[in-house]
Amino acid sequence: MPSLNVSFTDEELEGVRAAAAAEGKSLKQYLHDLGVREMQRKQFVAGATAWADRLRGEFDDAFADEVPPSERRDGAAAA
């Protein structure tokens, strides 16, 4: 597995070490987990966005009075 060198300022490293200690993890494990959590967060956001996009039309039809005028599909202007 390739190694990776990451540079931090003294202040940044102090903060990262404190965060790792707060979670009871080594610095190496904390940084590993941080990267994994970020990948999972991005996957979750992409999935949630796709889900919302699939339901947007149904929601807009059910709550037509709630859709901001600038986002209405028929281009209706505000009254």
C-alpha positions as CSV (number, residue, x, y, z in Angstrom):
1,M,0.0,0.0,0.0
2,P,1.5,3.4,-0.9
3,S,2.4,5.8,1.9
4,L,1.2,9.4,1.9
5,N,2.9,12.4,3.4
6,V,0.6,15.1,4.6
7,S,1.8,18.5,5.8
8,F,0.1,20.5,8.6
9,T,1.0,23.8,10.3
10,D,1.9,23.4,13.9
11,E,-1.5,24.9,14.8
12,E,-3.4,22.5,12.4
13,L,-1.5,19.5,13.7
14,E,-2.3,20.5,17.3
15,G,-6.0,20.6,16.4
16,V,-5.9,17.3,14.6
17,R,-4.1,15.6,17.4
18,A,-6.7,16.9,19.9
19,A,-9.5,15.7,17.7
20,A,-7.9,12.2,17.5
21,A,-7.4,12.1,21.3
22,A,-11.0,13.1,21.9
23,E,-12.1,10.1,19.9
24,G,-9.5,7.9,21.6
25,K,-7.7,7.1,18.3
26,S,-4.2,7.3,17.1
27,L,-3.4,10.1,14.7
28,K,-3.0,7.6,11.9
29,Q,-6.4,5.9,12.6
30,Y,-8.1,9.2,13.0
31,L,-6.9,10.5,9.6
32,H,-7.8,7.2,7.9
33,D,-11.3,7.3,9.4
34,L,-11.7,10.9,8.4
35,G,-11.1,10.1,4.8
36,V,-13.5,7.2,4.9
37,R,-16.2,9.3,6.5
38,E,-15.8,11.9,3.8
39,M,-16.2,9.4,1.1
40,Q,-19.4,8.0,2.8
41,R,-20.7,11.5,3.3
42,K,-20.3,12.3,-0.4
43,Q,-22.1,9.0,-1.3
44,F,-24.9,9.9,1.0
45,V,-25.3,13.4,-0.4
46,A,-25.3,12.1,-4.0
47,G,-28.0,9.5,-3.1
48,A,-30.1,12.0,-1.2
49,T,-29.9,14.4,-4.1
50,A,-30.9,11.8,-6.6
51,W,-33.8,10.7,-4.4
52,A,-35.0,14.3,-4.0
53,D,-34.7,14.9,-7.7
54,R,-36.9,11.9,-8.4
55,L,-39.6,13.1,-6.1
56,R,-39.4,16.8,-6.9
57,G,-42.2,16.8,-9.5
58,E,-44.5,14.8,-7.4
59,F,-43.9,17.1,-4.4
60,D,-44.3,20.2,-6.5
61,D,-47.6,18.9,-7.8
62,A,-48.9,18.1,-4.4
63,F,-47.8,21.4,-2.9
64,A,-48.1,23.8,-5.9
65,D,-48.7,26.8,-3.7
66,E,-45.4,26.1,-1.9
67,V,-43.1,26.2,-5.0
68,P,-41.2,29.5,-5.3
69,P,-42.4,31.3,-8.4
70,S,-38.9,31.3,-9.9
71,E,-38.8,27.5,-9.7
72,R,-42.3,26.7,-11.1
73,R,-42.2,24.6,-14.2
74,D,-45.0,26.7,-15.9
75,G,-43.0,29.9,-15.4
76,A,-45.8,31.5,-13.4
77,A,-44.9,34.8,-11.9
78,A,-45.6,35.8,-8.3
79,A,-49.0,37.4,-7.8
